[in-house]
Amino acid sequence: MSFCGGNNNHQIFRFVACDFPCPVGTEPTGISEFAYIYDTTTQLGIPFDGEVTFNTNGNITPAGFVTHVPGTAPITINQPGTYLITYTVLAGAGAFAFALYNGNNIIAGSGIGLISSDASYSAQIITTLNASDVLTLRNINGSPVTLVSIFPIPSSSIVILRIA
């Protein structure tokens, strides 16, 4: 057995175990729809149910895969499918809790929280989304939360991968 792979730097690969060489049609396929969106500012006192904003659109491939206006919170999904979404927050001192929302509904299993912070924390979720769904990352802690940017570390970021 061997693992057949590819060499495109812009794709994440699914490897297929097969006899070498891989039979035609079993070559790995890559993830070709993805987005990286982040914020480089300190976000002071995000209130309960307040939205995390993102001031920078990183790599969004293909163009128009998702829609996001820098400096705002909403991220609009433009392609239906199954998504792997990872988000990271760099919380200041104190307790915090965040979750990913689709419209006004929390995405089950997407929340993270801690009683004491001053560190970077990440969460992942696999979920099915429709075209025109709007994602936001929100503070679900009962108190305001500050996200801290320590250059070059973003205060928050989100990676969106369409996996099916």
Steps between C-alpha positions, in 0.01 A plus 500: 500500500605858440336835537447686179522876523518813293713811484266800477596743777149645515316182587456285806518136400294193569737206470384171358670176606563291188748274330780696337457660256152624576239384251363772274207671670621440857731796510430723802273795459572826671288755677472780250252727683629669813520829684725652766363813668656666806523808722817683600346740752423478870122474537406655835200386701303294249160485676292189561367383161737751337666407173873465439613710204770412249699781336696298243402261224786259446490239228147441373504243220329511264412868509138529614503164681393693811419869536642710781542877530821575694428662837166324541386174659269321251642243260257393228528150358450495123525126431287229665689208650665343800757721668785462746525831687778582745510820702753640743469775759774662711310598813622747761481435873183346640243243404376474144270294278444525125290312247439504128155601379314438176261793487352526850556133582802366682669217309483205739839395631679815383551665839819538702554657838734524793483637853841671478659609176792713373565247227399396149225241463356324196187303417396295199164393365380306197161625386278515193431848365285643223572781258410835667558367854667767714762402758600708800725427796339626821578548867274261693655582837276695736755784517691714251817337362810665354693342213865600490725537197872472565662571165535288292251273679136571403240552771265270309499295184278259313581236238214369287553186289233350276564127535199359311 
